[in-house]
Structure formats: C-alpha cells, structure tokens
Amino acid sequence: MENSEKTEVVLLACGSFNPITNMHLRLFELAKDYLNGTGRYRVVKGIISPVGDAYKKKGLIPAHHRIIMAELATKNSKWVEVDTWESLQKEWKETLKVLRHHQEKLEASNCDHQQNSPMLERPGRKRKWTEPKQDSNQKKSLDPKTKAAPKVKLLCGADLLESFAVPNLWKSEDITQIVADYGLICVTRAGNDAQKFIYESDVLWKHRSNIHVVNEWITNDISSTKIRRALRRGQSIRYLVPDLVQEYIENHNLYSSESEDRNAGVILAPLQRNTAEAKT
C-alpha cells in the first residue's frame, strides 16, 4: 500500500509520568512498529500529555517538574513530543476531552495547510508573464486533493484497559467514545489477559476492531512507582530513566517520603466528579 493510501496516526499517551521512564518511551516505539507493520497505518507523531495537578493522585509532584522531565526524555526523539495543554488546565480533564482537543487541533492545522497550500490557487489571481507555463504532467500533480488529517489514537498499557472496570473511574459513555471514535493501542506483556478483558466487556468487544493489542516480547517491568520507591530508599535508578531525567531528579531532590504523601487522603478527581454526578 502506498503511503498516500495509509491512514496517518498520531499516538497520544496520557498519564502522570511521575517520573517518565524508559518504559514509557518504549511504548511509543512498540506501538509505532506494530501499526506501521500492519501496512494500513503510518505513525507520524507521538504526544506525551502529562496530567494536571488537579488529578490529585497520591504522590503526584507538580506538573512543571513532570513536563520538564518529559521534555528532557524526548529531547533527542525525532517524532515524540510533549504537549502541555492538559497539564496547564486548572481543572482535571477527562481523557476523552484530551483526545478531542488533539484531534480538533490536527484538523484545524490540516485545514490551514490546505488553504495555504500553493496547490490551491486563489480565484482571480493572474499569472505573471515571467512565470513559466506548466506542462500537463505538472498540472496534474498540482491538482488540489483534500488530504485527511491524521487520526489520534490513545496509547496505553494493559493497566489502563483494566481500569475501565473500576467503578466511577470512567464514565461509560466516555469509554464508548474513546474506543469507537479514536481507538486504543494497548501494549501488554500478557496479551491473552488483555484479550480476555476485551472479551468480558460488551463495549470493548463491540469495538474490538479499533483496539490493537501489542505484545511486548522483550519484557520490561519498569514503572514510575518502582522508580519512586528506589529513590526513597536511596537506590540507583540509572538505566531505568533517561540520564537527563535522572540528573534533573537528583538536582531538584524530587522524590522523597514527603512527596509520596502529597494528596494523601484526597479523593482522585475522576472518582470525586463521577461519584457526585452519579448521585444527582
């Protein structure tokens, strides 16, 4: 299949990134290899979107530190970047709204590109006499063709997929829209477990063609929780996070027993909001 016929995809990863790890970066590479390997998609960009402070997760350090670490981690990447829109919102934003924001942004950008394209000559514009005449082949190649904007898909691990079953953590209508309108790329070490979870959910089963389960054959058990635990105990995290991230953490003394108690006893924003809405 020619590149022009493939669906362009932007991978969006939402989460705490507290801190970002090498495993987070590997998710993008694994998902890109998988989608490109299907022959139907072409991954053009990856976006890391750290959650805002209003999420109120226990141990969540301020967003500006998490953003800087993510930017340091992707400094040498040619295709993965950090977006601050979600983290700068005063209130916690549902994942569906973050997906919608990025899709609309891509479509607006694509529309602007089409309008400003030299292929779309403005009506009433006269050709200068010095401009060379185009031959028929050149004219054919300049015929305006409306190119669709890339499609945003949510990149996640199996834990996010399983979190759909946690009462009041997600709105059921949000889950439906995420899998139906955007789609999931789920990277997992236990593909069968993810498939079983999809099988046991009517909504996920209905939209299973839009859920791509990617098996991680070279297993990697790095997690932000384990990184923070190691730091609290004075243990090395070298080779578990990018060197620049390790340097930043050490220079700012970011993770300690005190920071782990941040938001302790506070109800997670989605649980608080969805529980309140369920009662009304």
C-alpha positions as MATLAB code, in Angstrom:
seq = 'MENSEKTEVVLLACGSFNPITNMHLRLFELAKDYLNGTGRYRVVKGIISPVGDAYKKKGLIPAHHRIIMAELATKNSKWVEVDTWESLQKEWKETLKVLRHHQEKLEASNCDHQQNSPMLERPGRKRKWTEPKQDSNQKKSLDPKTKAAPKVKLLCGADLLESFAVPNLWKSEDITQIVADYGLICVTRAGNDAQKFIYESDVLWKHRSNIHVVNEWITNDISSTKIRRALRRGQSIRYLVPDLVQEYIENHNLYSSESEDRNAGVILAPLQRNTAEAKT';
ca = [
       0.000    0.000    0.000;
       1.334    3.431   -0.970;
       2.000    5.926    1.832;
      -0.728    8.187    0.428;
      -3.285    5.412    0.940;
      -2.291    4.658    4.534;
      -4.081    6.226    7.488;
      -1.763    8.635    9.267;
      -1.817    8.176   13.040;
      -0.793   10.321   15.997;
      -0.200    8.315   19.187;
      -1.331   10.086   22.356;
      -0.207    8.876   25.779;
      -1.929   10.412   28.799;
      -0.794    9.760   32.353;
       1.092   11.001   35.381;
       4.643   10.441   34.061;
       5.732   10.663   37.687;
       8.512   10.362   36.611;
       8.746    9.433   32.925;
      10.713    6.196   32.440;
      12.412    4.334   29.608;
       9.355    2.075   29.527;
       7.090    4.997   28.645;
       9.343    5.776   25.691;
       9.414    2.113   24.634;
       5.592    2.081   24.428;
       5.779    4.573   21.577;
       8.381    2.568   19.672;
       6.490   -0.719   20.105;
       3.189    0.840   19.015;
       4.798    2.534   16.018;
       6.449   -0.692   14.845;
       3.176   -2.577   15.216;
       0.951   -0.065   13.393;
       3.437    0.552   10.586;
       3.841   -3.216   10.275;
       0.142   -3.706    9.524;
       0.608   -1.906    6.212;
      -2.561    0.102    6.856;
      -1.194    2.863    9.064;
       1.697    5.306    9.146;
       2.576    6.773   12.535;
       3.596   10.402   12.040;
       3.842   11.679   15.613;
       3.781   10.703   19.269;
       2.457   13.009   22.006;
       3.123   12.757   25.737;
       0.433   14.590   27.705;
       1.148   14.724   31.460;
      -1.942   15.008   33.649;
      -2.533   18.238   35.555;
      -2.077   18.717   39.294;
      -5.870   18.758   39.751;
      -5.894   14.992   39.169;
      -4.942   14.736   42.864;
      -3.190   11.382   42.675;
      -1.220   10.426   45.759;
       2.482   11.199   45.357;
       1.925   13.341   42.237;
       4.616   16.031   42.133;
       3.920   19.436   40.490;
       3.220   19.349   36.755;
       6.042   21.719   35.781;
       8.628   19.203   37.028;
       6.926   16.324   35.201;
       6.744   18.361   31.988;
      10.425   19.303   32.134;
      11.428   15.666   32.734;
       9.285   14.512   29.796;
      10.861   17.191   27.595;
      14.340   16.089   28.650;
      13.417   12.446   27.933;
      12.236   13.244   24.400;
      14.962   15.777   23.616;
      16.603   13.511   21.042;
      13.419   11.993   19.626;
      12.559   12.863   16.040;
       8.877   12.078   16.405;
       7.745   12.062   20.069;
       7.000   15.397   21.707;
       5.489   16.761   24.931;
       2.245   18.726   24.974;
       1.386   20.918   27.969;
      -2.287   21.696   27.249;
      -3.706   19.068   29.624;
      -1.275   19.798   32.452;
      -1.944   23.545   32.327;
      -5.707   23.215   32.831;
      -6.964   24.420   36.212;
      -9.397   21.512   36.451;
      -8.764   17.862   35.675;
      -9.676   16.998   32.086;
     -11.156   13.650   31.084;
      -9.059   11.618   28.651;
     -11.838   11.861   26.068;
     -11.573   15.662   26.130;
      -7.795   15.478   25.704;
      -8.211   13.184   22.685;
     -10.839   15.510   21.238;
      -8.596   18.557   21.783;
      -5.715   16.999   19.858;
      -7.921   15.690   17.050;
      -9.512   19.116   16.582;
      -6.082   20.752   16.675;
      -4.839   18.402   13.934;
      -7.921   19.027   11.796;
      -7.595   22.802   12.167;
      -3.920   22.621   11.254;
      -4.701   20.395    8.275;
      -7.397   22.834    7.106;
      -4.973   25.776    7.360;
      -2.366   23.806    5.447;
      -4.842   23.040    2.653;
      -5.878   26.700    2.418;
      -2.292   27.966    2.374;
      -1.037   25.278    0.016;
       0.445   26.612   -3.229;
      -1.623   23.956   -4.993;
      -4.780   25.902   -4.173;
      -4.531   28.974   -6.351;
      -6.685   31.877   -5.250;
      -9.509   32.787   -7.605;
      -8.925   35.886   -9.723;
      -5.167   35.737   -9.356;
      -3.401   36.461  -12.628;
      -0.287   34.625  -13.704;
       2.766   36.829  -14.114;
       4.165   36.864  -17.629;
       7.578   35.747  -16.353;
       6.159   32.605  -14.705;
       6.889   29.535  -16.845;
       3.918   27.707  -18.286;
       3.182   24.373  -16.668;
       3.076   21.269  -18.781;
       0.140   18.885  -18.490;
       2.006   16.464  -16.188;
       2.890   19.233  -13.765;
      -0.680   20.492  -13.766;
      -1.914   17.026  -12.938;
       0.391   16.762   -9.944;
      -0.781   20.148   -8.660;
      -4.460   19.325   -8.751;
      -5.765   20.007   -5.236;
      -6.583   16.872   -3.281;
      -8.037   17.107    0.179;
      -5.837   15.084    2.479;
      -7.418   13.812    5.676;
      -5.941   14.933    8.985;
      -4.073   12.245   10.966;
      -6.158   10.186   13.383;
      -5.405   10.399   17.105;
      -5.284    7.067   18.915;
      -4.804    6.519   22.649;
      -1.602    4.700   23.545;
      -1.710    2.817   26.847;
      -0.642   -0.189   28.865;
      -2.888   -3.046   29.943;
      -3.423   -1.345   33.313;
      -5.397    1.461   31.675;
      -7.533   -1.048   29.801;
      -8.309   -2.850   33.068;
      -9.025    0.437   34.848;
     -12.157    0.736   32.698;
     -13.730   -1.744   35.112;
     -13.062    0.365   38.236;
     -16.406    1.825   39.397;
     -16.738    5.601   38.820;
     -13.197    5.964   37.473;
     -14.509    6.310   33.925;
     -17.868    7.367   32.504;
     -19.293    4.524   30.436;
     -20.131    6.916   27.591;
     -16.515    8.161   27.592;
     -15.191    4.599   27.237;
     -17.563    4.007   24.324;
     -16.466    7.189   22.533;
     -12.758    6.544   23.146;
     -12.816    3.067   21.610;
     -15.387    3.862   18.895;
     -14.191    7.265   17.681;
     -10.458    7.142   18.406;
      -9.212    3.655   19.195;
      -6.667    2.138   21.543;
      -3.153    0.826   21.105;
      -2.591   -1.330   24.184;
       0.954   -2.566   24.821;
       0.990   -5.531   27.168;
       3.253   -8.273   28.464;
       0.257  -10.581   28.810;
      -1.637  -10.294   25.551;
      -4.041  -13.045   26.494;
      -5.122  -11.159   29.625;
      -5.866   -8.048   27.567;
      -7.815  -10.092   25.027;
      -9.736  -11.744   27.869;
     -10.611   -8.350   29.306;
     -11.872   -7.211   25.894;
     -13.913  -10.409   25.609;
     -15.517   -9.823   29.016;
     -16.573   -6.234   28.193;
     -19.527   -5.779   25.826;
     -18.401   -2.269   24.848;
     -14.790   -3.268   24.165;
     -15.910   -6.396   22.324;
     -18.229   -4.385   20.088;
     -15.354   -2.099   19.066;
     -12.573   -4.700   19.220;
     -11.518   -3.927   15.636;
     -10.457   -0.486   16.891;
      -8.387   -1.903   19.775;
      -4.892   -3.032   18.873;
      -3.180   -5.274   21.432;
       0.604   -5.170   21.026;
       2.615   -7.924   22.683;
       5.825   -6.792   24.335;
       8.115   -9.741   23.657;
      11.199   -8.115   25.228;
       9.701   -7.721   28.673;
      10.330   -4.603   30.691;
       8.954   -4.210   34.195;
       9.991   -0.608   34.822;
       7.306    1.527   36.457;
       7.176    5.032   37.919;
       6.045    3.553   41.246;
       9.171    1.385   41.447;
      11.372    4.332   40.436;
       9.955    6.464   43.254;
      10.390    3.615   45.737;
      14.041    3.191   44.738;
      14.625    6.932   45.132;
      13.044    6.996   48.593;
      15.431    4.215   49.604;
      18.492    5.918   48.162;
      18.923    3.288   45.435;
      20.222    3.888   41.907;
      17.765    4.442   39.051;
      20.420    4.645   36.377;
      19.448    2.960   33.058;
      15.793    2.911   34.203;
      15.150    6.521   33.199;
      16.992    8.704   30.643;
      20.227   10.158   32.036;
      18.959   13.746   31.788;
      15.858   12.792   33.792;
      17.959   11.146   36.500;
      20.121   14.264   36.654;
      17.082   16.534   36.986;
      15.555   14.394   39.759;
      18.817   14.441   41.716;
      19.395   18.178   41.218;
      15.895   19.023   42.487;
      15.625   16.242   45.086;
      12.162   15.451   43.709;
      11.081   12.164   45.243;
      11.047   11.511   48.988;
       8.759   10.154   51.699;
       7.284   13.644   51.973;
       6.490   13.923   48.269;
       4.903   10.457   48.318;
       2.410   11.719   50.915;
       1.308   14.562   48.643;
      -2.500   14.353   48.129;
      -2.728   11.593   50.762;
      -6.339   11.161   51.810;
      -7.620   13.201   48.859;
     -10.137   11.510   46.586;
      -8.911   11.136   42.999;
     -10.515   13.796   40.758;
     -12.369   11.392   38.409;
     -13.762    9.381   41.331;
     -14.903   12.560   43.052;
     -16.547   14.005   39.938;
     -18.121   10.814   38.602;
     -19.424    9.740   42.034;
     -21.023   13.165   42.542;
     -22.610   13.064   39.076;
     -23.938    9.545   39.694;
     -25.792   10.789   42.785;
     -27.506   13.684   41.006;
];
